[in-house]
Structures are given as C-alpha cells and as structure tokens.
Amino acid sequence: MLPGGVIEEKRDYVTLSLPALQQSSTRPSRSWRRRWNQLPRLQRVVLLMLGVAAIVALTYAIASHAEPSAAPAVSQSNYQQENNLTPPPLLPHPPDNPQEKEEVVENEEYAKKDAIKEGRDQIVPPPGLPQKRTARQEAVVAAMKHAWKGYKTYAWGHDHLKPISRTRNDWLRLGLTLVDALDTLWIMDLKEEFSEAQEWVSTQLHFNLNQDVNLFETTIRVLGGLLSAYHLTKEQVFLDKAVDLGDRLIAGFNSGSGVPYADVNLYSRRASKPKWGPDSSTSEVTTIQLEFRDLSRITGNPSYEEKVNFVSEHIHKLPKTEGLVPIFINAQTGEWRSHSTITLGARGDSYYEYLLKQWIQTGRTKDYLRDDYNESVSGMEHRLAARTEPSNLLFFGELHGSSKNFVNKMDELTCYLPGTLALGVHYGMPKHHMKLAEQLMYTCTLTWLRQPTNLAPEITYFNTQPTGTSEDFFVKNNDAHYLLRPETLESLWYMYHLTGNKTYQDWGWQMFQGIETYCRVENGYTSIGNVRSTLDTKPKDKMESFFLGETLKYLYLLFMEDQSTYSVDKWVFNSEAHLLPIYSH
C-alpha cells in the first residue's frame, strides 16, 4: 500500500528458462526442426504451453503499462458511516477538523487542482451520461419531480406556485420558478422537464413588459439562470434571452453616482428608487457583478462589465467599519446611510460573498477584492463574533444604529458564510478561517436540528449570558417561519465538497427529512409559519422559486459521490446557485 492509502495494483510475471542456443552456420531451420521432433511428446506439449503463457503475459504487461487503471478515490472523511437512508442521532456533534494535513500533501492537492483547472473544458457532459445516483440523490430527484409537477399543473409560466390553494403568484411576471430551475433540471438529468422548460423560454419568455422589477432579484434569478443554462448546454436561445434582459437591466445604473437604483422598468428602461425608501440595499448593488461580467465575456460587449466594475471600485473606496459596511446606500449620491445596520444577514450578506467570488471569477487578478474580503472577515471576528451560554457556540450578531450597539441575533441567511469561508481557504485565504467555518457550520446546523421539525427559523436570538437554562438560543413568535431557504444546505455542500467529511452529508439528510415531513403537500412544497411545533406548522401556501433553484440543487450536489463535475475549481456559483465559469483574468 502506497502513502495516502492508495493500493498499488499487483501483477504476476512469468520467467522462462530455455536451453542456450547453439550457433550453426548451415541449415539452422532444419537443425531446430530435427531436434524438436526428437523431443518426447509430453515435453513438447509443456514447452508449447509455456510459450503461450509467455506471450499472454507479455501482452498483458504491455497493455497494463499503456492504459493504467485509475486509482480508486480515497475518501478524506473520518466518518465511515454507510450512505444509507437511516439518519444519525438527532443532535449532531462537531465534525473532526479536516484541515489537519501535512503541508506536502496540501501542496500536492493544490497542484492537481490547478492542473485540472487549466486543462479541462468548462462545459459539462450533456444529460444522458449521468453518474449513478446515490439513494439520497434519488430521493432529492423525487422531490424535484414532485415540485415540478405541481408547478407545471397549477402555475406554469408564472413566478411561484401556491400548492395548497392550487393557484399561482406573480411578482416579477418572468416565470421565476421555471427559469430558476433550468440548471437544476439539467444537473439532475431530467431531460423531459428540461426540454419543456426550454420550449417555454424560447416561445413564451418576453421582457417587453411595462413592469418594474427589482434589479438584484432579476439579475441573480433570471439573468443568472439563463447564463447558467447557456454555459451548461450551449443552446443559443438562452444567450439571446440573456442579452435582451441585460440590455434592459443596464438602465438601472443611470443614477447620479453610477451606483444602481433598486428598480428598473423593463419596457421604458427607466430606473427608480424602491417604493419603501430612498436608498438601495448594499447587498443588492454589490451582488450583480458576476452575472453582468459573465455577459460581457460571452458577448464581447464590455459595457456590462464596465458598469459593475465601477460599482465595485466605488464601494472599495468608501469608508468602512473594519471592512464591514452599512446595509443601505444612496444611488444618487453614492454614499452610505451611515446610521444603518451592519449585518451578515438580510441586505448585507452577499456583499461579502461576492467580494470573494468576483476575485475567483476574474482569475484571482483583482487584488483589491481579495484584500477587502480578508479585511471584512477580520472585522467579523472583531466586531460581530460572539459565543453562547452555556455551550460556547459561535454566532455572528449585528451592529445597530449610529452607536453600532451589538445585537445578539442572526438570520438564517447568514448561514451562507461557512461555505464562503471554506471556499476562501481553498483559494489560499488564512487557514484559521476554516475553524470559523466549522464552528459556525455547527451552530447553523443546530438552529435546524434542535427544532422539533428539523427546520430553521428565519431569525434566531442567542444567549450570551448565563440564564439558568441549558438553551443556547431561542426563537421569537414572529421569526419562527421557514421559507424553504437554502443557505445552510449551501454551506453544507461547500464543507463536504472541500473536505470529504460525510458528517455534513448526514446533517443535510436530516434537514431534508424535515422538509419532506413538514413542507411537502399534495401539489408541491410550502413554506411554513412555525418550525417549533410538529402539530401546528402553519403552512403559508407558497413555494419559492429558490427552492428549486437552490435548495434542491445543493441537496443533490451534497449527496453526489463524484464531486469533480461541478468543482469550485471550474465554476463559481452565483448567489442563486447558478453556475458561471471561472475566467483567467
């Protein structure tokens, strides 16, 4: 056995000892024939058999050296439980630290990944050549088919399905669920469903609507979904639709500062501030760069990328609180609303995610993005990180108001962060970020699995002082809803993808069982209003588009045995889990 647990293939060799040849200057062929005929019959048979064996052995040796068989994959997991359908005990334990490896091995792994990244095409094999699915993947595919059937029956071409009332909901009037689901259908090899969705995009998806849409949501869901479908399939229809949409959305950048407005009218191509206030959300104006940059790279039209680059560079120059940013910015002046909250949750979250992912997308060439990301993580550690009583769980709170008072609450949305931290370490960020990722991943998991439904509330509050109870966190009545969100499952996939630790798969399986038990209804899946009770979940009658675009996709990827096809060395996943290629600059 070689170092690292790889088994070296054993081969048998045959050595023949034959009499020395005698030189003869005359009639050598007759001399050998005469001597051969003089041998006893049994000896001749034995020699013939040995000769055949020698030829076979020589042929086998040549073939083995010409086409060596691939060494079996070696799991990095310390958790050896079989991938069966029996969930582990309800309350998880923190996984072993997967970062304890020798430096030589780590360098070898990075060298291999660099070679893969440089040498492989960005386009994955088409449906029809799927890897064999695991039993858990099959369960997720069954969930996808169930959700799709309900959507097709009662909400086809509309934004969202209302599965209990058997009707639909429209928000942007852009077929959100269908477009969000395109790459998930492709990845799951659901050919029939993908084909009917492509036909709808080709014939029914139009953007000449007198409709105000949110720039951010439309970009990450619709533009991102179309771009991802194009990269996976190379079907021109997806690119054509993406260009049409991008040309309309670009009007959002026509502000006094170049920082985009929140809303854009697709017909008039006029932008406006949101109806609820004068400012744009920070996460929204900084979470559109991956998509518009990719559109420029595909089309050769630099205008999209120039617009979003300007925004990133402008944000880079603004003052920050140890790399942390307020959640509102004025599009006309380009300045922060200084007294607004600093949070890693709603309206702040994906700013930090896209700092790292933009740097990766551009071939790790824009160093100010990397530097801003690292500074922000340091700020998170110093200003937002806290520990619970009595279990010392890590969580990240918020800073409120002009005085930036610490508040001990954390959104489920914040649970994207373990995956982002792990991705950063994979690309060379400080190694102690992985410890943060592991510990926050454990806390996020407990916010799900300590609820009787195995589902997380929208917001959790954490005890930081002794309370006389054993509870580390609690949930308020108004925050007890679960909207079919994917963030924790997203991070579980990154953690498994980058460490091989199957504990993360098992945690995700428990969460999926919670979804199946308490969110599945006759005609699809519904968000619920109360995760704290198995008897009174208060179904809300809405299936969000991101349930198909993100939640089920990340579950499917989490349970996939071969993690190479959708490797983070080849793809960057946007904030809606749509796949975009990594470029060299």
Number of C-alpha atoms within 10 A of each C-alpha: 8 7 6 9 11 12 12 9 9 5 9 7 9 11 9 10 5 7 6 6 7 9 7 10 6 8 8 11 9 10 12 14 10 10 9 13 10 10 10 9 10 9 11 14 11 10 13 12 11 15 13 11 15 16 12 12 17 14 11 15 14 10 11 12 9 9 8 9 9 6 10 9 9 11 13 14 16 14 15 10 11 8 15 10 12 10 13 13 10 13 11 16 12 13 17 13 13 17 13 8 9 8 9 8 11 12 11 11 12 14 12 10 16 13 12 15 17 11 9 10 10 17 16 13 12 13 17 9 8 11 13 11 16 15 14 20 20 15 18 24 22 12 20 23 16 18 24 23 16 23 27 17 13 18 23 20 23 21 23 25 32 23 25 18 11 16 18 19 15 14 14 16 18 22 23 24 26 30 27 29 28 26 27 28 26 19 22 22 18 17 15 11 17 21 14 13 19 20 12 16 21 15 9 12 16 14 16 14 14 11 17 21 22 22 24 24 20 21 25 24 25 24 29 30 30 27 28 27 28 24 20 21 17 13 12 13 16 21 21 16 20 22 19 14 20 19 13 18 27 20 21 26 22 18 18 13 17 18 28 34 31 25 25 27 22 20 13 14 19 18 24 21 20 17 9 7 7 16 24 27 24 24 25 25 27 24 27 25 26 26 28 28 22 22 23 17 14 15 12 10 12 14 15 22 18 14 20 25 17 15 20 21 12 15 21 16 8 11 13 16 14 15 18 24 26 23 26 24 26 21 26 18 13 20 17 22 19 16 15 17 20 27 25 30 23 17 20 25 24 27 23 24 24 24 23 24 26 24 21 26 24 17 13 18 14 14 10 14 22 20 15 19 24 20 16 20 19 17 17 21 13 11 19 21 18 19 18 19 18 17 12 14 20 20 24 25 25 21 21 16 13 11 8 15 12 17 15 21 21 22 22 23 20 23 28 27 26 28 28 24 28 27 26 22 18 17 15 10 17 12 14 12 20 24 16 20 24 23 18 25 26 22 21 29 27 22 22 24 21 17 17 15 23 25 31 32 27 23 21 19 18 23 22 17 11 12 11 8 9 11 15 22 20 15 20 12 11 11 17 22 24 24 21 25 20 25 23 26 31 26 28 32 25 24 28 22 27 19 18 21 21 25 23 27 24 24 25 26 22 23 22 22 16 22 21 15 13 23 24 19 17 11 20 24 30 26 24 24 22 24 26 20 14 15 11 12 19 15 19 18 22 22 29 21 22 22 23 26 26 24 23 26 27 26 25 23 25 27 26 20 15 14 15 12 15 18 16 22 20 23 20 21 18 24 22 21 24 28 24 24 23 23 16 11 11
